[in-house]
Amino acid sequence: MSKLNQIKALVLNRLYRVFPTPQELAEAFAAELINQISEASAKSLSFTLALSGGSTPKLLFTVLAEKFAKSVDWNQVHLFWVDERCVPPDDPESNYGMTNMILLKKIDIPDSNIHRIRGEANPATEVIRYAEEISRYTRSLNGNPVFDHIILGMGEDGHTASIFPGNQELMFSEKLCEVSFHPVSGQKRITITGKVINNPDHITFLVTGSSKAPVIEHIFIKNTILPAFLIVPAHGEIKWLLDKKAAEFIDR
Ligand code: 6PG
């Protein structure tokens, strides 16, 4: 069976859950994430978490900061990013910068646990450095890094992390991190590849808003090959958390 047919066969059982509002989605997922971190901490294990940029994670970070800042020992948590725009950390476009403002400044997490992608560095060397940093802090399975949890968003064009429909071969790259370009703005980005995205213990997609309803229909019903469609973890669990508006065409 070809790689794509294998993926199609696997995704027939795609799990999703629909929430009335983005706020309820963010609150439910924040509580679940906090439980996972607490369980790891109870066993004195660290918890490796890869974050996305975008509006839906933003709401999650707000909920984590407001309701769960003191609920876990953040010393146990190592934060990474699935992608970054090639801009300095204080640029309004920086994924790290957004997370820093909304979450990191409000929780007690050591700087040494924050593993940002250096958007201001030379992208060609940064992809190598970041791949090494990921490998140093995660365990390995089948020769690839395993995050405890990866949080993903999805664009209206079906992109996820910074893997876009025009460069979805990055999903099958031999490297762990690659340089990518936004297809419309041409903005340079750094992204993790399929080797990392498809290898964690847990993946959660956070997708909200009616602008995402058509692409959700493509992925769940029409089996359209888009980057987000290609997220099928090698061994872990994947969940799609949607709000009512994003699920409009699949949850009637
Ligand atoms: C980024 C992202 C990207 C994002 C989606 C969804 O840096 O832009 O990591 O993959 O998650 O574009 O973004 P929204 O939630 O804003 O629609």
Boltz pocket constraint, residues with backbone or C-beta under 6 A from the ligand:
constraints:
  - pocket:
      binder: B
      contacts: [[A, 51], [A, 52], [A, 53], [A, 54], [A, 55], [A, 56], [A, 57], [A, 82], [A, 83], [A, 84], [A, 85], [A, 95], [A, 152], [A, 153], [A, 154], [A, 155], [A, 156], [A, 159], [A, 160], [A, 161], [A, 162], [A, 206], [A, 208]]
      max_distance: 6.0
